[in-house]
Amino acid sequence: MKTTYFLANFFITSLSVMVGLSFSKLARPTIPAIAHHFGTKGRYEEVNPHLLDDILFVNKSLVAPPSLDCRAIHMVSVIRHGTRYPTTKNVKKIARLFDLVVSQASGSASWLNDIKIWKMWYTEDMDGRLVEKGRYDHRHLAVRLAQSFPTLISEDHLRANRIEFITSSKHRCVDSVKAFQEGLHQLWDVQDMDYKHYVDDSLMRFFDHCEKFVESVEKNKTALKEVERFKSSAEMDAVRRKISNRLQIPYDQFTPDMAEAAFFLCSYEFAIKSENSPWCDLLDESDAQVLEYKNDLKQYWKRGYGHDINRKSSCPLFHDIFKRLDKAANDYRFGEVKKTATIQVGHGETLLPLLSLMSFYKDKKPLTAENFSSQHNRKFRTSQIVPYAANLIFVLYECSDGLRIQLFLNEKLMTFPNMNHSAPLYETVRKHYSKLLNGCDFNKECNVPQSNLRNTEL
């Protein structure tokens, strides 16, 4: 009874405290028609729209153990931070777009007038910091996971330090893990415990520590050549012409970055404030598809399948996940319950390489600047994979026929590549990934011979 009362009031309270948002508006916002194309800047609710009706809803049948004789013994989760402000780089792009529109745009459309009276409120010092909606994302995700796996995430386990919290050093991740803990503490009315977490960038920001990735992709001007080529493609050219015509701004003044900034503004205003901004009126469905593809191209070539080192840089996290699962299984066999859950908060750049390493969302043909028209049904679509608060969850079970494992992405049950069972034997999964588990040495993959360093930027 106490928990039910809390859940109802927790939902209402969390909604009502959000800056600038009324209960009714957040619960039922006017969703931009292009919202499902926002990629990494999309809301979690676009992936799970049922949460708009009930932010704490859990379909218990979808998170049930594989069979009645199975007992969950450990969870490892990798979670992206919640909704955030734009980075300094994007704030600058938005400011340039806004200045151009205010000074140059003309016309009598009502939406244009709304754009011109819109106040530029983004500042460079926001720089990707977590917003209140981001805390909301994680508080409620924590409650849903506790409801989904009550034997792994419980008040007793929290008090006994059997739940471990790990985060990236970035403020948006630290604030997200704290919000996750707040959700649990409020759920159980825990008031006498500290919020403990560990910062581990070797796991949550492995890409920063991979010299080969930094030199051959991060700093290499040619690594994202497909993205640059697409920016000057016929598809992007058409988007620029359409938007510049709508604004009656000379085409040569309206750059690809400005088209993208308009797209970003629509997505930020919606994700942060739940507003269908007048900036969204600048873009139609076909524009959004092009801009979504441009951003997916970037993620594909910088974090996904585009370059082999993108995936291989995540080997430390991949190995650590299986080490935790192995240890939990071993502890359980000897009757010791040391850890029941590992909650790790990182970035979209943490999740995408890991998912790619494990061969999820791999298309038959690579994403390139030329094949936009044939990739409308692509698997690699970041809008569905890594919205804000995206989460990848491994749950290990002890069953009568051995250890079994389930995998969830964004709270949806997944099947491992080339496996038909939704809860395969753990040993089967380990065999499937044996080459990675026995190899994929981080130092071997990521160290760059000194003689090669001078050739990395072409």
Backbone torsions as a table, in degrees:
resi	resn	phi	psi	omega
1	MET	NA	-42.9	179.5
2	LYS	-61.9	-42.8	-179.0
3	THR	-65.8	-43.2	179.5
4	THR	-61.1	-43.6	179.3
5	TYR	-62.5	-41.9	-179.9
6	PHE	-63.6	-47.2	-176.0
7	LEU	-56.8	-44.6	-179.0
8	ALA	-64.1	-45.9	-177.9
9	ASN	-73.9	-32.2	178.0
10	PHE	-62.3	-42.7	179.2
11	PHE	-61.3	-49.1	-176.9
12	ILE	-66.9	-44.4	-178.0
13	THR	-63.0	-45.7	-178.0
14	SER	-61.7	-37.9	179.0
15	LEU	-68.6	-43.5	-171.9
16	SER	-71.1	-23.5	-177.6
17	VAL	-84.8	-8.8	-177.9
18	MET	-67.5	132.3	-174.1
19	VAL	-62.8	125.8	172.7
20	GLY	75.1	8.8	-176.9
21	LEU	-122.7	126.6	175.0
22	SER	-81.2	160.6	179.1
23	PHE	-57.4	-49.7	-174.8
24	SER	-65.7	-36.1	-176.8
25	LYS	-70.7	-39.9	179.4
26	LEU	-72.2	-38.5	-178.7
27	ALA	-66.5	-37.3	-179.3
28	ARG	-135.5	69.1	-179.7
29	PRO	-71.0	158.3	171.2
30	THR	-79.6	110.3	-172.1
31	ILE	-84.9	126.1	176.3
32	PRO	-57.5	143.9	-178.7
33	ALA	-60.9	-23.0	-176.2
34	ILE	-100.2	9.6	-172.9
35	ALA	-59.5	-30.1	-177.7
36	HIS	-79.3	7.7	176.4
37	HIS	-111.3	9.2	-171.0
38	PHE	-76.4	-4.1	174.9
39	GLY	60.8	-132.6	-177.8
40	THR	-70.4	-8.1	178.5
41	LYS	-105.1	19.5	-179.9
42	GLY	-91.6	155.6	178.0
43	ARG	-74.7	152.4	174.6
44	TYR	-63.9	-30.5	-177.6
45	GLU	-67.3	-22.1	176.3
46	GLU	-71.2	-27.6	176.4
47	VAL	-81.7	-33.4	179.4
48	ASN	-127.1	73.4	-174.4
49	PRO	-62.7	-19.1	178.4
50	HIS	-63.8	-19.7	179.8
51	LEU	-69.8	-17.3	175.6
52	LEU	-68.5	-27.7	177.0
53	ASP	-82.9	-36.8	-178.9
54	ASP	-153.7	104.3	-174.1
55	ILE	-64.3	-17.0	-178.4
56	LEU	-109.0	12.4	-177.1
57	PHE	-70.1	134.1	174.7
58	VAL	-130.9	126.5	174.4
59	ASN	-83.3	98.3	-173.0
60	LYS	-60.1	-27.8	-179.3
61	SER	-67.9	-27.1	-178.2
62	LEU	-83.9	-16.5	179.3
63	VAL	-114.4	15.7	179.3
64	ALA	-71.2	153.4	175.1
65	PRO	-57.4	157.1	-179.4
66	PRO	-54.2	-35.0	176.4
67	SER	-156.1	169.5	-175.3
68	LEU	-64.0	-23.1	-177.7
69	ASP	-89.9	7.1	-178.5
70	CYS	-98.3	142.0	178.2
71	ARG	-125.7	125.4	178.5
72	ALA	-68.9	130.9	-178.0
73	ILE	-117.7	-20.6	177.0
74	HIS	-163.6	148.9	174.9
75	MET	-126.0	135.5	169.2
76	VAL	-120.8	124.2	-179.5
77	SER	-123.3	142.2	172.9
78	VAL	-120.6	116.4	-170.3
79	ILE	-122.8	134.2	174.3
80	ARG	-77.0	149.6	175.7
81	HIS	-57.0	163.7	-179.7
82	GLY	-80.1	-172.8	-178.0
83	THR	-54.8	136.2	-175.1
84	ARG	-132.3	167.6	171.8
85	TYR	-72.7	164.8	173.7
86	PRO	-64.0	154.6	172.4
87	THR	-73.4	165.4	178.4
88	THR	-55.9	-40.7	179.7
89	LYS	-59.3	-44.1	-179.0
90	ASN	-75.7	-30.7	175.1
91	VAL	-61.0	-40.4	179.0
92	LYS	-63.9	-40.7	178.1
93	LYS	-64.1	-42.3	179.5
94	ILE	-63.2	-41.6	-179.1
95	ALA	-63.6	-41.0	179.7
96	ARG	-65.1	-41.3	177.5
97	LEU	-62.5	-47.8	-177.7
98	PHE	-60.4	-44.8	179.9
99	ASP	-61.5	-41.2	179.5
100	LEU	-64.8	-45.1	-177.9
101	VAL	-64.8	-44.3	-178.7
102	VAL	-63.7	-37.9	-174.9
103	SER	-88.1	-25.9	-170.9
104	GLN	-117.2	-30.5	-172.4
105	ALA	-66.6	145.7	177.8
106	SER	-142.6	161.4	-178.0
107	GLY	137.7	169.5	-175.7
108	SER	-112.5	5.1	-179.0
109	ALA	-61.9	141.2	-177.5
110	SER	-63.3	-36.4	-179.4
111	TRP	-66.8	-31.0	178.1
112	LEU	-68.2	-40.4	175.9
113	ASN	-62.7	-38.6	177.9
114	ASP	-63.8	-36.2	177.8
115	ILE	-67.5	-42.1	-176.7
116	LYS	-68.4	-28.5	178.4
117	ILE	-92.9	-2.8	175.9
118	TRP	-63.8	139.9	-179.1
119	LYS	-95.8	128.3	175.7
120	MET	-73.5	103.6	-173.8
121	TRP	-109.7	-5.2	178.0
122	TYR	-79.0	135.3	179.8
123	THR	-124.0	152.5	-174.9
124	GLU	-62.4	-28.6	-178.6
125	ASP	-74.5	-8.0	173.7
126	MET	-64.2	-43.1	171.6
127	ASP	33.7	57.1	172.6
128	GLY	76.4	14.2	-179.4
129	ARG	-70.7	154.2	179.9
130	LEU	-66.8	138.0	175.8
131	VAL	-100.2	173.1	-178.5
132	GLU	-60.2	-36.8	177.1
133	LYS	-60.6	-31.8	177.7
134	GLY	-67.5	-36.8	174.9
135	ARG	-67.8	-40.8	175.7
136	TYR	-56.7	-45.3	178.7
137	ASP	-53.3	-48.5	-173.0
138	HIS	-80.0	-36.1	176.9
139	ARG	-58.0	-45.7	-175.6
140	HIS	-78.0	-31.6	173.3
141	LEU	-61.2	-41.1	178.7
142	ALA	-58.9	-44.8	-179.4
143	VAL	-65.6	-41.8	-179.7
144	ARG	-65.1	-39.4	178.7
145	LEU	-68.3	-35.5	176.3
146	ALA	-65.9	-36.3	176.3
147	GLN	-70.2	-37.0	-176.9
148	SER	-72.2	-38.9	-175.6
149	PHE	-130.8	67.6	-173.4
150	PRO	-65.5	-21.4	178.9
151	THR	-82.8	-12.1	179.7
152	LEU	-104.6	-38.1	178.7
153	ILE	-115.1	97.1	-177.5
154	SER	-136.8	166.3	178.7
155	GLU	-62.1	-41.4	-179.8
156	ASP	-61.2	-43.8	-179.7
157	HIS	-67.5	-35.9	178.0
158	LEU	-64.0	-44.9	-179.2
159	ARG	-67.2	-30.8	-178.4
160	ALA	-88.9	9.2	-179.9
161	ASN	58.0	34.8	177.7
162	ARG	-91.1	-3.4	175.8
163	ILE	-110.2	120.6	-176.4
164	GLU	-103.0	135.7	-178.6
165	PHE	-116.6	124.1	-178.0
166	ILE	-127.3	143.4	-178.2
167	THR	-145.2	158.1	166.3
168	SER	-66.4	159.3	179.9
169	SER	-76.3	-12.7	-178.3
170	LYS	-64.3	139.3	-175.8
171	HIS	-56.8	-36.2	-178.9
172	ARG	-66.4	-28.2	178.2
173	CYS	-81.1	-42.6	177.0
174	VAL	-60.4	-44.6	179.5
175	ASP	-66.6	-32.1	178.0
176	SER	-68.4	-43.4	-179.0
177	VAL	-67.5	-34.0	176.0
178	LYS	-65.5	-40.1	178.3
179	ALA	-65.7	-38.0	176.4
180	PHE	-59.6	-45.8	179.1
181	GLN	-65.7	-37.6	176.6
182	GLU	-58.9	-41.4	178.9
183	GLY	-58.3	-44.0	179.4
184	LEU	-68.7	-43.6	-178.3
185	HIS	-63.6	-39.2	179.1
186	GLN	-72.7	-34.5	178.7
187	LEU	-57.9	-43.7	-177.0
188	TRP	-102.4	8.7	-179.9
189	ASP	55.1	45.4	179.0
190	VAL	-88.5	117.5	-176.5
191	GLN	-120.9	-3.3	-173.0
192	ASP	-116.4	28.4	-179.7
193	MET	-128.5	147.5	175.3
194	ASP	-83.4	156.3	174.8
195	TYR	-88.8	105.4	-178.0
196	LYS	-103.3	136.7	173.3
197	HIS	-153.3	162.1	178.8
198	TYR	-117.8	137.9	175.2
199	VAL	-92.9	125.7	179.8
200	ASP	-143.3	90.9	-179.5
201	ASP	-74.6	-18.2	176.9
202	SER	-66.1	-25.6	176.5
203	LEU	-96.5	-45.9	-171.9
204	MET	-89.5	-19.1	175.5
205	ARG	-133.2	48.5	-178.0
206	PHE	-56.1	-29.6	-177.2
207	PHE	-62.8	-30.6	178.3
208	ASP	-69.7	-23.4	-175.1
209	HIS	-97.8	-3.5	-178.4
210	CYS	-95.9	101.2	-174.1
211	GLU	-58.9	-40.4	-178.6
212	LYS	-64.7	-39.6	177.2
213	PHE	-65.1	-46.1	-178.3
214	VAL	-60.1	-44.5	-175.5
215	GLU	-77.7	-41.4	-171.9
216	SER	-92.4	-16.3	179.8
217	VAL	-122.5	-58.7	-175.3
218	GLU	-58.9	-44.5	-176.1
219	LYS	-100.3	-2.6	-174.5
220	ASN	-90.8	114.9	-175.9
221	LYS	-64.6	-22.9	-178.4
222	THR	-90.6	-8.9	-175.5
223	ALA	-63.6	-31.4	-178.9
224	LEU	-109.9	35.8	-177.2
225	LYS	-62.0	-31.3	178.6
226	GLU	-65.0	-35.8	178.2
227	VAL	-66.5	-45.9	-179.9
228	GLU	-63.4	-38.7	178.9
229	ARG	-66.3	-38.0	-179.6
230	PHE	-69.0	-30.8	179.2
231	LYS	-62.5	-25.4	178.3
232	SER	-107.5	18.9	-178.2
233	SER	-78.5	168.7	177.3
234	ALA	-63.2	-35.8	-179.9
235	GLU	-64.7	-46.0	179.6
236	MET	-69.7	-35.7	177.7
237	ASP	-60.3	-41.1	179.4
238	ALA	-64.0	-39.6	178.0
239	VAL	-63.3	-46.4	179.9
240	ARG	-60.0	-43.0	-178.2
241	ARG	-65.8	-42.2	-179.6
242	LYS	-63.0	-46.0	-177.7
243	ILE	-69.8	-41.3	179.7
244	SER	-64.9	-34.8	176.3
245	ASN	-67.3	-40.3	178.7
246	ARG	-62.2	-36.2	-178.6
247	LEU	-89.1	-11.4	-174.3
248	GLN	56.2	45.4	175.0
249	ILE	-110.4	137.8	178.6
250	PRO	-52.4	134.5	-176.7
251	TYR	-54.8	-40.6	-175.1
252	ASP	-69.2	-13.5	176.3
253	GLN	-91.3	-13.5	-176.4
254	PHE	-102.4	101.0	-172.6
255	THR	-85.2	165.6	173.8
256	PRO	-56.5	-36.7	178.9
257	ASP	-63.0	-33.1	179.6
258	MET	-72.6	-36.9	175.1
259	ALA	-61.2	-42.8	179.0
260	GLU	-67.0	-37.2	179.6
261	ALA	-63.3	-37.3	177.0
262	ALA	-63.9	-40.8	177.5
263	PHE	-62.7	-46.2	178.6
264	PHE	-61.8	-43.2	-178.8
265	LEU	-59.8	-43.7	177.5
266	CYS	-59.3	-44.0	-177.1
267	SER	-70.8	-40.8	180.0
268	TYR	-66.4	-45.4	-179.8
269	GLU	-59.7	-36.9	-179.2
270	PHE	-76.1	-47.6	-177.1
271	ALA	-66.5	-40.0	-175.0
272	ILE	-82.4	-44.0	-172.8
273	LYS	-114.6	-0.9	-178.8
274	SER	61.2	32.8	-179.1
275	GLU	-107.9	136.0	171.3
276	ASN	-85.9	91.0	-170.2
277	SER	-70.6	151.4	174.2
278	PRO	-60.4	-21.2	176.4
279	TRP	-62.9	-26.9	179.0
280	CYS	-65.3	-25.0	-179.2
281	ASP	-70.8	-12.3	177.3
282	LEU	-74.2	-17.9	-170.6
283	LEU	-122.0	138.3	172.9
284	ASP	-109.1	-176.8	-175.2
285	GLU	-58.3	-44.5	-178.5
286	SER	-66.8	-37.2	175.1
287	ASP	-60.4	-46.6	-177.4
288	ALA	-63.3	-37.4	178.3
289	GLN	-62.9	-40.3	179.2
290	VAL	-66.7	-46.4	-178.3
291	LEU	-69.5	-33.1	174.3
292	GLU	-64.0	-43.3	-179.5
293	TYR	-63.9	-39.3	178.3
294	LYS	-58.9	-43.5	-179.9
295	ASN	-71.6	-35.5	175.4
296	ASP	-65.8	-37.6	175.2
297	LEU	-57.0	-45.2	-179.7
298	LYS	-61.0	-46.9	-179.5
299	GLN	-66.8	-36.6	-179.7
300	TYR	-63.0	-44.2	-176.0
301	TRP	-87.0	-17.4	-179.6
302	LYS	-105.0	-26.3	-175.6
303	ARG	-129.2	-15.0	-174.5
304	GLY	-111.0	-132.6	-170.3
305	TYR	-80.1	-7.5	-174.8
306	GLY	-56.5	-44.0	178.7
307	HIS	-128.6	136.4	-174.7
308	ASP	-58.3	-35.9	-177.1
309	ILE	-67.0	-24.2	176.9
310	ASN	-55.2	-49.4	-178.4
311	ARG	-71.0	-46.0	-174.6
312	LYS	-64.8	-24.9	179.3
313	SER	-64.0	-20.1	-178.7
314	SER	-87.3	4.3	-178.4
315	CYS	-55.1	-38.8	178.4
316	PRO	-59.0	-42.1	179.5
317	LEU	-69.0	-42.7	178.5
318	PHE	-58.0	-48.9	179.2
319	HIS	-63.6	-40.6	-177.9
320	ASP	-64.0	-38.9	178.7
321	ILE	-59.3	-48.3	-178.1
322	PHE	-71.8	-29.8	174.7
323	LYS	-64.2	-40.3	178.6
324	ARG	-65.7	-41.4	178.3
325	LEU	-66.6	-41.9	177.9
326	ASP	-60.6	-45.5	-178.7
327	LYS	-64.4	-41.4	179.6
328	ALA	-61.8	-40.6	179.1
329	ALA	-65.0	-42.4	-179.9
330	ASN	-66.4	-43.7	178.6
331	ASP	-61.5	-40.8	-178.8
332	TYR	-63.4	-39.7	-179.7
333	ARG	-62.0	-33.2	-178.5
334	PHE	-95.8	12.8	175.2
335	GLY	72.6	22.4	180.0
336	GLU	-112.9	124.3	176.1
337	VAL	-105.4	97.3	-177.9
338	LYS	-94.4	-47.1	178.1
339	LYS	-135.5	135.1	178.1
340	THR	-107.3	-21.0	-179.0
341	ALA	-153.0	143.4	173.2
342	THR	-119.8	117.2	-179.5
343	ILE	-107.6	115.1	-176.8
344	GLN	-121.2	128.2	-177.2
345	VAL	-114.8	123.3	-179.6
346	GLY	-139.1	-133.7	-169.9
347	HIS	-129.5	168.8	169.8
348	GLY	-58.5	-33.3	178.5
349	GLU	-71.7	-12.1	173.7
350	THR	-84.6	-42.8	-174.6
351	LEU	-75.8	-44.2	-174.1
352	LEU	-61.1	-45.9	177.1
353	PRO	-63.2	-37.6	179.6
354	LEU	-65.1	-45.7	178.3
355	LEU	-63.4	-36.8	178.3
356	SER	-69.9	-39.9	177.1
357	LEU	-58.6	-36.1	-178.1
358	MET	-88.7	6.4	173.6
359	SER	71.6	29.1	173.6
360	PHE	-88.3	148.3	174.5
361	TYR	56.5	41.5	178.9
362	LYS	-97.9	122.1	178.5
363	ASP	-85.3	154.5	-179.8
364	LYS	-63.7	-36.8	178.9
365	LYS	-115.9	141.2	178.7
366	PRO	-61.8	152.4	173.3
367	LEU	-77.0	125.9	179.6
368	THR	-133.6	173.6	179.5
369	ALA	-67.3	-23.2	-174.7
370	GLU	-90.5	-21.0	-169.6
371	ASN	-107.4	30.3	176.0
372	PHE	-52.8	-46.6	-174.1
373	SER	-65.7	-25.7	-179.1
374	SER	-97.0	2.0	-176.6
375	GLN	-112.8	22.4	179.4
376	HIS	-64.5	-27.9	-179.8
377	ASN	-105.5	27.5	-178.1
378	ARG	-61.4	151.6	176.0
379	LYS	-78.9	-36.8	-177.4
380	PHE	-79.4	85.7	-178.8
381	ARG	-128.2	103.7	-172.1
382	THR	-64.7	-23.7	177.3
383	SER	-57.6	-34.6	-179.2
384	GLN	-92.1	-24.9	-173.0
385	ILE	-91.3	-50.8	-171.9
386	VAL	-130.4	61.5	169.3
387	PRO	-68.6	178.0	173.3
388	TYR	-56.4	140.2	178.7
389	ALA	67.2	18.4	174.3
390	ALA	-55.2	148.4	-176.6
391	ASN	-146.5	138.2	175.6
392	LEU	-116.2	121.9	-171.5
393	ILE	-126.7	123.3	174.8
394	PHE	-101.7	128.5	177.3
395	VAL	-123.9	122.5	-178.4
396	LEU	-100.2	134.4	-178.6
397	TYR	-121.8	143.6	167.6
398	GLU	-96.8	117.3	-179.0
399	CYS	-121.0	168.6	-177.4
400	SER	-62.3	-27.5	-179.8
401	ASP	-101.3	13.5	177.0
402	GLY	123.2	-172.5	179.4
403	LEU	-76.9	135.6	174.6
404	ARG	-127.9	159.3	-176.5
405	ILE	-135.7	141.0	173.2
406	GLN	-118.5	149.7	179.7
407	LEU	-128.2	132.7	180.0
408	PHE	-124.2	135.4	169.8
409	LEU	-117.3	122.6	-177.8
410	ASN	53.0	41.5	175.6
411	GLU	67.6	21.0	175.9
412	LYS	-117.4	133.0	-177.5
413	LEU	-65.3	132.4	-179.0
414	MET	-114.8	158.5	168.8
415	THR	-109.2	141.9	177.8
416	PHE	-68.3	151.8	179.9
417	PRO	-54.7	134.4	177.6
418	ASN	63.7	24.0	175.2
419	MET	-126.9	140.6	-177.9
420	ASN	-95.2	-25.3	-175.8
421	HIS	-81.0	135.2	179.3
422	SER	-77.8	-12.3	175.8
423	ALA	-140.3	71.6	-177.5
424	PRO	-68.2	163.6	172.6
425	LEU	-60.9	139.0	-178.6
426	TYR	-58.8	-38.1	-179.6
427	GLU	-64.3	-34.3	177.9
428	THR	-64.8	-41.0	178.4
429	VAL	-67.2	-40.7	178.7
430	ARG	-63.2	-39.3	177.7
431	LYS	-65.8	-39.5	-179.8
432	HIS	-59.9	-36.6	-178.9
433	TYR	-105.2	23.8	-173.8
434	SER	-60.3	-37.7	-179.4
435	LYS	-64.0	-38.7	178.3
436	LEU	-73.4	-39.2	-178.5
437	LEU	-69.3	-33.7	-179.2
438	ASN	-92.4	-11.3	-179.5
439	GLY	-129.5	-135.0	179.4
440	CYS	48.7	52.8	179.7
441	ASP	-74.3	123.7	-174.2
442	PHE	-59.4	-46.1	-178.2
443	ASN	-63.4	-41.5	-179.8
444	LYS	-66.7	-41.2	-177.5
445	GLU	-74.4	-35.4	-168.0
446	CYS	-101.9	-20.2	179.7
447	ASN	-72.3	136.7	179.9
448	VAL	-109.4	124.3	175.9
449	PRO	-57.3	137.0	-176.7
450	GLN	-55.9	-31.9	-178.3
451	SER	-67.4	-18.9	-178.2
452	ASN	-92.7	-13.1	-172.5
453	LEU	-60.6	-34.7	-176.0
454	ARG	-70.8	-14.8	-176.3
455	ASN	-101.1	7.6	-170.7
456	THR	-78.5	-25.1	-177.5
457	GLU	-111.7	112.6	-173.9
458	LEU	-104.6	NA	NA
